[in-house]
Amino acid sequence: MFSLLTPCPPLQMDYLGPPFDNPDFDPPRLNRTEAIPSATLEVSAWRNLGDQHRLMENLRAYTLLLRCLGDVDRELTNPALRLTFQHFCASVRGLTISISGLVTSLGYPEPTLLPPAHLDRGLSPAPSDFLKKLDHFWLMRELQGWLLRSAKDFNRLKKRLGGFVTHLDYRRP
């Protein structure tokens, strides 16, 4: 089986420390990240996805990811880290809005994105720092997977649309 996504190089995970930097580390997913669909697909399944289905999966995943990222933001206490994280979340929110606009401009019906019940009730805090770190590990791993998949999805969509894509240039004359 081939994976659409390449795994994260070990050097990028070294800063997390043991056991997260172990290449064989595959912890169980916790409640928050179970709701996020996995970005990993077999190449043949990915190629057979239609544009609408591909965009809807991206939109659903980023909507759920943003909700989880908001919970992480509330847990941060370092002001500089929190500001950087909020800037990152704003970029992910912008990507989500762009995907939603693309869905609308292509004439696809806007999906109703009902979050899983446990995300609406609010999440109970993790009982330990390790479980919190484990939860954040999975969240960032899924986010990385979706960012890689989205790049591939949008490149495929661009090739399919060909001449229908318009480039807007906002530079003033």
C-alpha positions in Angstrom: 0.0 0.0 0.0 1.3 3.4 -0.9 0.6 6.4 1.2 -0.2 9.8 -0.4 1.7 11.5 2.3 5.3 11.1 3.2 6.1 10.7 6.9 7.7 13.5 8.8 11.5 13.3 8.8 12.8 12.2 12.2 14.8 15.4 12.6 11.7 17.5 12.6 10.3 15.6 15.6 13.6 15.5 17.7 12.7 18.7 19.6 9.7 16.9 21.3 12.0 14.6 23.2 11.3 11.0 24.3 9.1 9.1 23.4 7.9 11.5 20.7 11.2 11.4 18.8 11.2 7.6 18.5 10.4 6.8 14.8 8.3 3.8 16.0 6.2 5.9 18.4 2.6 5.4 17.5 0.4 6.4 20.5 -3.3 5.9 20.7 -5.4 8.9 19.6 -7.3 10.8 22.3 -10.8 12.1 22.1 -10.1 15.4 20.5 -8.2 14.1 17.5 -10.5 11.1 16.9 -13.0 13.4 15.2 -10.5 14.7 12.7 -10.5 12.6 9.5 -7.1 11.2 8.5 -5.5 12.8 5.5 -3.7 9.6 4.6 -5.2 7.7 1.6 -4.0 5.1 -0.8 -2.9 6.8 -4.0 -5.5 5.0 -6.1 -8.3 6.1 -3.8 -7.0 9.7 -3.8 -6.9 9.7 -7.6 -10.5 8.5 -7.8 -11.8 11.3 -5.6 -14.0 13.9 -7.4 -13.2 17.6 -7.0 -16.3 18.2 -4.9 -15.5 15.4 -2.5 -11.9 16.4 -2.3 -12.8 20.0 -1.4 -15.5 18.9 1.1 -13.0 16.7 2.9 -10.5 19.5 3.2 -13.2 21.9 4.4 -14.4 19.5 7.1 -10.9 18.7 8.3 -9.8 22.3 8.6 -13.0 23.2 10.4 -12.4 20.5 13.0 -8.7 21.3 13.2 -9.4 25.0 13.9 -11.7 24.1 16.7 -9.0 21.9 18.3 -6.4 24.6 17.7 -8.6 27.1 19.6 -8.5 24.8 22.6 -4.7 24.7 22.4 -4.6 28.5 22.2 -6.5 28.8 25.5 -4.0 26.5 27.2 -0.9 28.6 26.2 0.5 30.9 28.9 3.6 32.3 27.3 2.6 35.6 25.6 5.1 35.4 22.7 4.2 31.8 21.9 0.5 32.6 22.1 0.9 35.5 19.7 2.8 33.3 17.2 0.3 30.5 17.6 -2.7 32.9 17.0 -1.0 34.2 13.9 -0.6 30.6 12.7 -4.3 29.9 13.5 -5.3 33.0 11.5 -3.5 31.5 8.5 -5.3 28.2 8.9 -8.6 30.1 9.3 -7.8 32.0 6.1 -7.1 28.7 4.3 -10.5 27.4 5.5 -12.3 30.5 4.2 -10.5 30.2 0.9 -11.6 26.6 0.5 -15.1 27.6 1.4 -15.0 30.4 -1.2 -13.7 27.9 -3.8 -16.5 25.5 -3.0 -19.0 28.3 -3.6 -17.4 29.7 -6.7 -17.4 26.2 -8.3 -21.1 26.0 -7.7 -21.0 23.2 -5.2 -23.5 23.3 -2.3 -22.0 24.7 0.9 -21.7 21.7 3.3 -23.4 21.8 6.7 -20.5 21.2 9.0 -21.9 19.8 12.3 -19.1 19.1 14.7 -19.1 16.0 16.7 -21.0 16.3 20.0 -17.9 16.1 22.2 -16.4 19.1 20.5 -19.5 21.2 21.2 -19.6 20.4 24.9 -16.0 21.5 25.4 -13.2 19.2 26.3 -12.2 18.3 29.8 -8.6 19.2 30.5 -6.1 16.4 30.1 -5.4 14.8 33.5 -1.6 15.1 33.0 0.9 17.1 31.1 2.0 14.0 29.2 -1.6 13.3 28.0 -1.9 17.0 27.0 1.4 16.7 25.0 0.2 13.5 23.4 -3.1 15.2 22.4 -1.1 18.1 20.9 1.2 15.6 19.1 -1.7 14.0 17.3 -3.3 17.4 16.5 -0.1 18.7 14.9 0.5 15.4 13.1 -3.0 15.5 11.5 -2.6 19.2 10.7 0.7 18.5 8.9 -0.9 15.6 7.0 -3.8 17.8 5.9 -1.5 20.7 4.8 0.5 18.2 2.6 -2.7 16.6 1.2 -4.3 20.0 0.5 -1.3 21.1 -1.5 -1.6 17.9 -3.6 -5.4 18.4 -3.8 -5.1 22.0 -5.0 -2.4 21.1 -7.6 -4.7 18.4 -9.0 -7.7 20.7 -9.0 -5.6 23.4 -10.8 -4.6 20.9 -13.5 -8.2 19.8 -14.0 -9.6 23.3 -14.2 -6.9 24.4 -16.6 -8.1 27.6 -18.3 -10.9 28.2 -15.9 -8.5 29.4 -13.2 -8.2 33.2 -13.2 -5.2 34.9 -11.7 -6.0 38.2 -10.0 -3.3 40.7 -9.6 -4.0 43.4 -6.9 -0.9 45.5 -7.6 -1.7 49.1 -8.3 -0.6 50.6 -11.6 
